[in-house]
Amino acid sequence: MRIAIYLVLACLIPISNLFSQERMGLQIEKYSGVNALRINPGNGALSPFSWDVNLVGAGLFVENRFAFAQPTNLFHMIMNSGNLMVNDPAGENPNPGPNDILVDYFSDSKERMLSMDISLLGPSFMVQFGENHSIGILTEANVVMGGFNLDKNLGIYDLVDVADDTRIEIEAFDLSGMAWSEFGFHYSYSKENYLGKFSIGANLKLLKGYEGFYLNVAKPISAHKVSSDSVSVDPIDLGFGMTNRTMESSSFTPNPIGNGFGMDLGMTWIFDVEEDDYRAKVGLSLVDIGKISFDKWTEKYRVRSTDMMNDLDTDAFSGIDNVEEAVEELGNQFMGDTTSFKQIGGFEMWTPAGLSIQGDFQIIKGLYVGAILTNRLSLGEISVPRNNTLAVYPRFENRWFGIGFPMVVNNWQDFRLGTSARVGFLTIGSDNLGSLIGKSTLTGTDLYFALKVNPFEIGLFGKKSKKKGKSVRCYDFK
């Protein structure tokens, strides 16, 4: 149980560790350039820039329904980390003073969830040529972990403070995470029509995996806490796997231990094009379709039983602080064999895939309203989940300045207000402004930036464009 508590705290306070989350200010604006390829590769040939280079960028997103801190915000908590007080689910609760920050655990009836997304945007570029084509290179590194629609009985209080002679029911669930890097090749092609212009594009990516884990509980868990040191568990079916290089090595090395391929596919339409602007833009894309195979430094287990596990001695697990020893003890008690649940070989993990629809509409000159709907796709038994996101992004922008205020709903339950600002080549933003200012209940945060360079002269399709409309035939009179 200590491992679970530490996991929640690590996700609630992510600064101690230091892009499936949709960063509106980086990907939806008209001048997003190369970074707009990450949400829809069809945007490349329709960019107002003939070339665009991302020098560096980063994004951090964390949200959870296990633990919270109050009253505080991200920066206040970092500056006052010595004043953190943590409730003990099995002991006496602290009495916080006026300057203390209390960390506690949710005990309501809502489903639990956990999501973390850290992205580093490396040097990337896009170049248009021949008026209808664009090519580019994309580099990125990601650490993504998540689990959604988790049973409320997985809450810390529900697992720690359980009375004797009590039944515990937990619905089936999945939890997974992975660290990987991407090196991608981009191409898109555009074609004019009487409404405006249409473009299709693709990013083909070479993936390198560094760490990964998964927990797949295939059927509900039903257990009976007989006493303080004895539990009986109904037949179960669960799988667990992880890479163990970091735990078994004295230091982390950046050499990959997994390999794979991925791709993004997209199409974009722009309507009523005039000069360097459009009246409307609509896009559809499949993003982060990819899989990584880990075949070194791996452990995996399958615990599948048809009989009840009676009177498991929970005291035997005290002092165990790694998964391998815990599974060995479980196998020893239930099967009389410490290796009965261990499997040979590696495992494969799918990246956080999603189906995305984007729209952007000009209200008046310089004033736009963008929107995005992204829904996660589960492509295999072991996949890293993506946040479901619905966002509306009203903004003012021109060539050298932009400011917007995204309104975001994540996973159909958390509403957040944010802001994004662009001055010249620098963009800074957050889709969860409340986590950075004021003092309230902190359950996560969101923050991103990017620094780019691009040409001073612009025009849709890499040149100044004339308005497109239905062609009119002209007659000569004699």
N, C-alpha and C positions, 0 to 999 in steps of 0.2 A: 504493500500500500504506500510505503514511502516513495517508491518509484513513481507511482501515479501522481502523487502530490507534487513532487519535484517537476514532473512533466508539465503540469498545469501552470506552475509558477514560472517555468522557463518560457512558456508561450505568452503569459501575461506580461512578463518583463523582458522583452526580446532584446533590449539593448545589451544585455549581458553576453549575447552571442555575436553579436556583430564583430512573377509578372503575369501568373494567371489572373490575378486581380486586374480589372480594367481601369487603367489610369487615364481619366478623361482628358486631362490637359496635355498628355503626351501623345495620344493616339487618335483623337477625334477632330482636333482643330484642322482648319484648311491648310495651315502651315506646318503640320506635324512632320511632313517629309518622310524620311526613312523610318521613323518610329511608327508611322501609320501602317507600315507593311506588316507589323507584328499582329495587328488585329484583322487586317485584310490585305493580302498581297496584290489585290486588284487596284489598290490606290496608287501604285507606283507610276504607271504611265499617265495618270491624271494629276500628278503633283504640280503645283505652280513653279517648282524649282527644276531647273535643268540638271542640277546636281545637289546633293545634300549629304553632309557627313555628321554622324553622331560621334562626338569625342568620348564622352563618358556619361553614364547615367546610373541611377539606382532607385529601387523602390522597396518599401517595407510595408507589409499588410499583416495585421494580426487581429483575430477576433475569436472569442470563445464564450461558452455558456457553462463553464465550470467554476471559474473564480473571478473575483473582481477586487479592485482597490478603490477606496474612497476616504475622504474627498480629495481628489487630485487630478492632474493631467500628466501626460507623458514626461514633459520637461520638469514639472514640479516633483514628480516621483524620483527622477534621476538625481536632481539636486538635493533631495531629502531622503536618500535611500537609507540613511542611518536611523530614520524615524519610522521605518516599516514595522508593523506589528501584525503577526499572523495568527489567526484563530486556530486553535488545536481542536479538531473535530472530536477527539476522544478525551479531551481534558478541559481545564478551565479556560474560559475566554479571557483575553487581556482587557484591561480598562484603558482605552486610548485617551491621551491628553489632547488638548486643543491643537497641538502642532504635529500630532502623530497621524500616520496613514495606515488604515486598517485593511488588511487583506483577508477576505472571507470567501466562502463557497456558496454557490446557489443551492437553494433547497426548495425551489418552487416546482410546479408540475409541468413546466415546459421541457421540450426535448433538449438534450445537450448537443453541443457542436464544438468543433475545434478547427481552426484554419490559420495557417501561417504561410506567407509567400514573401520570400526575399529574392530580389532580382538585381543583378549587376549587368548593366547594358554596356558592352564593350565597344570598341571602335567598329563602326558600321558605315556603309555608304551606299548611295543610289545614284545612278547616272541615266539620264534619258538620251536617246539617240534616234535619229531618223523620224522624229516627231511622233512616232507611234509605239516606241519600244522603251523599256527601262530594264536595267540590270542592276544587281547590287550584291553586297556581301553583308551578312548579319552575324554578330557574335553576341553571346549572352550566357550568363551563368545563373542558375536557379537553385533555391532550396525551398521546397514546397511540402507541406504536411497538412493532412486534414481528415476529418471524419464528420459526417453530417447525419441528421435524423437519429441521433444516439438516444437510447432509452434514458429517461429521467432517473432511473434507478442506478445509473452509472455515476451519479453525483457523489462527491466526496463524503458528505454526511450519510448518504444512503448505504455506502459500502463500509464505512468505519464504525459508525454508531448504530450497530444492529443488535437488537436484544436476542437473548437465547430463545430457542424454540420458535424461530421466525423463518418463513419462507422468503426467498429472494428470486424475483423473476426479471430477466433481462432479455429483451428482444434481440434478434440477430443484427449484427452490425459489421462495418468495415472501418478500419483505420490504417492509414498508410502515409509514407513520406519518402522523398528521394532528393538527393543533391546531384545535379548534372549540368553539363555545359552544352552549348549549341554552336555549330559553325554552319551557317546557311547560305545558299545561293538563291538569289531572287531573279525572276523574270516576269514581266507583264507586257501585255499588248493591248492597244486601244484602237477603236474604230469609231469614226464619226457617223451620225445619222441625223435625220431631220429634227430630232428632239434634242440632241446634244452630243454626248459621247459615252461609249461603253467600253469597259476594260475588264480583262480577265488576267489572273496572275497566279503564281505559285512560288512558295519558298520550299526548297529541298534542303534538309538539314542532316548533318552528321552529328550524332549524339554521343556523349561520353559520360558514363555514370561513375559517381564517386562513393556514394553511400545510399542505402535504401533499407526500408523495413516495411512489413505489412502484417496486419492481424485480420483474419477473415473468420468471423463467427458465423458459421453457415446455418445454424438452427438456434432457436431460443435456449437460453440457459435457465434451468430451474434448480435451485439449491435450497437446502434446509440447514440453517445454523442450529446444530444440536446443542452446543455449549460453547464456551469461550475458546476451546481448543479443538473442536470437532465439527466438521461440516460433511453433509452428504450431498452428492451432486447427481442429478438425473443424467441419462445418456446424453453425450455432447458430441459435437462435430466442429472442430475449429482447426485452422491452420495458421502458422506463424513462421515468418522468415525474416532474416536480417543479414546485412553485411557486418562483419566484426573487425575490420582492419583497424579502425580508430580505437576500439576498446583493447585490442591485443597488441597494438603498437604504442611505443612511448610517445610518438608525435605523429601528427597528421601529415601525409605527403600528398601532393596534388596529382599524383599519377592515377589515371582512371582504372577502375576494375570492372567496368561494364561498357558495352558498345551497342549502338543501335542506329536507327534511321527514323526520321520524322518528316512531316510536311505540313504546310498550310496551303489551302486553296481558297480563292476568293474571286468575286466579281463585283464591279462597281459601276453605277450609272450616274452621270451628272446631266442636269437638264437646264435648258435656257442659258447657255453659256454666252457671256459678254465680257470683252476685255479679259481681265484676270480674275473673273468671278463667276459664280453660278447661282442659280435660284434654289436648286435642290440637289442633294446627293443621296443615293441609296446604295447600300452594300449588303452582301450576303457572303459568309465565309465559314469554312471549317478550319479550326485552328488547333495546333498542338496534337496532331494525329501522329503518334510515334511510340516506339517500344524500345526498351533497353534490356539487354540480357546480362545478368550478373553471373559469372561463372567462377569467380575467385573470391576468397575470403567470405564465404557464405555459410550460414546455418539455416536449416528449415526443419519444421516439425509439423506433424499431423496428429492431433489428439482426437481419435474417433472411437467412441465406445457404444456398445449396445446394451450394456448393463449399468446399473447404478453404481457410482463410486461411494461406498458406505464408509462413514466414520473416518474421513481423511484427517490426519493429525496436523492441524494448522501450526502448532508450535514448531514442527519440524522445518517450516519455511522461514522462521524468524532468523535473521542474520544473513539470509541469502540475498545477494544484491546483483545477481545476473541471471539472465533468462535460462541459460544452459543448465545451471545447477537446479533452478526451480523445476524445469521440465524433467530432469533426471530424478528428482525427489518424487514428483507426481507419478512417473512411471514405476518407480520402486514400490510405492505404496499400493498402486492399483494393479500393476502387472507383475511385480516382483522382478523387474528388469529395468535398469536405468537407461537403456538405449532403445526401449520399445517404441518411443514416439519420434525418434530422430530419423530424418530422411537424407538420402544421398543426392548430391547434385546442386546446381544453382537454381535461379528463378528469373522470370521475366516480369518487368513492370511497364505498364502503359503510362505515358505522360498525360497531364490533365487536359484532356480533349474537350472541345466545346463547339457548339453551333451558335453563330453570332449574326445578328441583324443590326445594321447601323443606318442611321438617317441623319441628315443635316439640312437645315432649311434657313434661308436668308429672310429675315423679317423686313429690315430696311438695310441700307448700305452700312456694312460694318457690324450689324447686330444679327446674331445667329442663334438658333436653338438646335442642338444636337441631341441624339438619343441613341442608346445601345441596349440591346437585349441579348444576353449570352446565357445559354443553358448547357450545363455539363453533360458530357456523354461518357458512358461507361463501356469501354471497348473490350474488356477482358476480365478474367477473374481477379487479377491483381492490377489495380490502376490507381494513380494518384488523383483524388477528386478535385474538381474545379468549383469555384464559387458560382452559383447562379446569380446573375447581376442584371438589374434593370436600373438604368440611369438616364436622367434628363439633364442636359448641360446648356443652359442659357449663357451667352457670352458676348462680349464685344471684342473684336480683333481687327487689326490691320497688319501691315507688313512687319512693323517693328514693335508692336505692343499688343497684348491681349490680356483680358481678365475675365474669368468665368466663375460660376457658382454651381457646381454639380449637385444634384439631388439623387441619392443612391439608395436602392433597396437591395440588400444582399440576402440571398437564400429565403426570400419572401417573408422575412420577419424583422430585419434590422434596417431602420431608416436612418440615413446619415446625410448631413449637409457638409459640403466641402468648398474649397476655393482653389483656383489655379491662376498663376500670373506668369506672363512671358514678357521679358524685356530683351529685345535683341535676340541673341542666340541662347539665352538662359531661360529655362522653364522650371518653376518650383510650384508644387501643389500638394493638396491632401484631399482625399474623398471622405475624411472624417475629421472635420475641423474641431469638433467638440472635444476630441481626445488631446488636442494640443493647447487649448486655451480654456480658462475658467477652471473651476474645481467641481467635479461631479463624480459619478460612478464610472470608473475606467475598466472596460472589458477588452479593449484592443485599441489599435491605432492604424493610421495610414499616412504615408509620407513618401514623396518621390521628387526627383529632379532629373534634368538632362541638360547637357551643354553641347551645342551643335555649331556648325558653320555652313553657310550656303551663299549663293551669289546675291549681289545687291539688286540686279535686275531680275524681275520675275514676270511670269505670264503662264497661264495654263498651258500644259503640254510643252513647256520649255520655250515658249515664244508668246508674244502678244497675240491674243486670239480675237478674231472677229465673232460677232454674234452669229450663232447658228440657228437657222430656221428652215422652213420649207423653201426650196428653191423656186424662184419666179422666172418664167421664161420671158425674155425681152424680144420685141419685134422691131424690125427696121421698116420704116415707111418711106416709100419712094413716090 
